[in-house]
Amino acid sequence: RGVLFLDEAAEFSRVALDAMRQPLESGVIEVSRAGITALFPARFQLIVALNPCPCGNYGVRGAECVCPSLAIRRYSTRLSGPLRDRIDVELHVSRVSASQAMVGDRTGMTSEIARALVIEARERACARWRGTPWLRNSEVPGARLRQLDLRIPADARAPLDRALERGTLTLRGYDRVLRLAWTMADLAGLDRPGRDEVGQALFLKRGYAS
């Protein structure tokens, strides 16, 4: 139930990173030695941060990247496709400009406001899943969210279905977007996700932020 933050994630070995795939999916670490298997609880929130290249300047306006193209390609693929598929929110964030640093945050969002929104959203989720083995949207199997009583209307689900049909989204990614869409609905105080919530969830799955 903790948070695992990997800064400069591309500096970790690919073997170490891929070792997190099973715990992210099942919430359990399985260790087998000499015919004996031990299970350890490992349900955590993973946050990773990485630069676009080893020097950090690739694609940055006004900066010069000195990395060879092969190094950039190798660096960007350190996080494998299957591991990225298990990450719900992926955002590309640009460097903070001097003007932004001087102005500061103008959204009006404070920690107190965010905390109240999260508490209310979690209460809605708990009420929905009361009587089930789950407490949060992130714990619900995708197959359950695709069943008739919880199925998002076809018109609202259309962009998500198209992404799956085109192959730009795997079934695992599809289910993760569904969970995120339900969370967006809970944050908005809605009983069920609509087209806006599905669109927001898709954006967060492969989004860009300035």
Secondary structure by P-SEA (a helix, b strand, c coil): cbbbbbcccccccccccccccccccccbbbbbcccbbbbbbbbbbbbbbbccccccccccccccccccaaaaaaaaacccaaaaaaccbbbbbccccaaaaaacccccccaaaaaaaaaaaaaaaaaaacccccccccccccccccccccccccccaaaaaaaaaaccccaaaaaaaaaaaaaaaaaaccccccaaaaaaaaaaaccccc
